[in-house]
Amino acid sequence: MTVTEFKAGTRKTKRKDISLIIQKSNYPTEEIKLSAQNIKKIESPGNKKERKTIKAALKKETNKIFLEGNYLKRPSRGRISGVFGASRRTPDRVLWQHRGVDIAGGRQAVVKSAAPGIVILAREDFNLHGKTVIINHGGGIMTLYIHLDSVKVKKGDKVSEGNIIGYIGDTGVAVGPHLHWGVYLHGTPVNPEDWLRGE
Ligand SMILES: [Zn+2]
């Protein structure tokens, strides 16, 4: 495939051909129990618009690079309660493939920016995702934080790695308080664990 190489801190780019090896992965199935209230939220017609808003934000790339290295920092401490790629289902239906990792850090645990960047979405009114933050780190890399109890940044804010952007909650469709952390590369969800340096 052809990729665009960015030179950090400049606007210089270079087109380059790279080869990729695509491997098959085996992802687990995770069964969750949803409350009647959560099922009602999943079935809300407004979800389509919400998904579209998030998708559009994840596609808004800029030439500017904010990342200072090739790695991200885990945004919250806690047990991993859901893995990337898992097929999520209830006893009677398949819901979706899990596009991030879940960190069960406990209600009100701090959520920090995984790297320097610009907040491109900060919303408190989402039905499905709950209180949501998306940070653009440049170079096509973005991070998503959902189900927050409260949001401490606003759209356009510049953040450094480790800045508090919110607190863990269970807003939206969540089974207990946790941070759902997503990493996106050019709009495609990738495994956040692959972006951490030996943490
Ligand atoms: Zn999740």
Boltz pocket constraint, residues with backbone or C-beta under 6 A from the ligand:
constraints:
  - pocket:
      binder: B
      contacts: [[A, 82], [A, 98], [A, 100], [A, 101], [A, 102], [A, 179], [A, 180], [A, 181]]
      max_distance: 6.0
